[in-house]
Amino acid sequence: MRVVECNVCGELISASDDEELVVEVRRHMDDQHGDLGVDDERVRDLVAEGAYDATDA
């Protein structure tokens, strides 16, 4: 499981891999922060720079 924190609201977004995580972050940005106009390149950068493996605690 891969996760990344939204750099706008702090919500954790998770998916099975980075490719799926890009889709989920895109969906989150559109649904929650559509007024910001975040483009696909920025979404990919956010995942590339901030995603990490989730561990069970």
Helices and strands as residue ranges (DSSP letters): E 2-5, E 12-15, H 18-33, G 34-36, H 40-50, E 52-53
